[in-house]
């Protein structure tokens, strides 16, 4: 089976994307239009599909599935292509340049809210429902900020605006009895956040791993809390999706992809060491950093309850005009 992986960005720009965000950009690497007909059977009897992923650590599970022959077992020849931002993959999926993509579920819900016909195929990764989560808000230890409500009138940095970072922080402030509309947010790359917090240019910073652990190693900083866990325990961080047209035209291919993705994620979750071993090549990540990296939970089951809550929160806080029907936009 041919396995082609588009160039993965390296260095700090990769680390800055440790969590998915929704911004502007365009897909990089090969696409269906320049690499042959997508979703077509090849001479080896496999159906070629082009799958878009973000150049972030959790995406390595797809590479794991390819390398371990799971997609091939389900009759698929997967070509990976990377995009610098989740929002860039949505139009590519809509036009058919990508057959499938893995990205932030709020971006998919936003696309549906704006009129794009998108279908969720499978779950992918979830934050932790309890214990240490994979992202959190850090403040200075002497700031006097002791809960999310205390962020009112103060500025918190997130990697992208109007995504799951600021949404969950706003909801966490509301849960703590504060006014979410009084919170301020500033868009900033993850690698810059800790320094800006130290200089007191920011009152709080929303950090994923490995930035979170690094910031908390400084005794002058403290963890305010885990907004994903507070707002929606087990919040899905990514899902796989396709276009409504592709789901209608190629239901057998979509069913095969769903089965392959579900098996891939279950197997990778049970072999995190094996999956993390691919990160040095996949992301040009230091092997020791990769080995110790805290990861989301990989799970192919569509988390319908959490996605519905996410849609309701996004509508409540004005991110969406109304909450889409998650069941109607999910492939059975």
Buried (B, 14 or more C-beta within 10 A) or exposed (E): BEBBBBEBBEEEEBBBBBBBBBBEEEBBBBBBEEBEEBBEEEEEEBBBBBBBBBBBBBBBBBBBBBBBEBBBBBBBBBBBBBBBBBBBBBBBBBEBBBBBBBBBBBBBBBBBBEEBBBBBBBBBBBBBBEEEBBBBBBBBEEBEBEBBBBBBEBBBBBBBBBBBBBBBBBBBBBBBEBEBEEBBBBBBBBBBBBEBBBEEBBBBBBBBBBBBBBBBEBEEBBBBBBBBBBBBBBBBBBBBBBBBBBBEEBEEBBBBBBBBBBBBBBBBBEEBEEBBBBBBBBBEBEEEBBEEBBBBBBBBEBBBEBBBBBBBBBBBBEBBEEBBEBEEBBBE
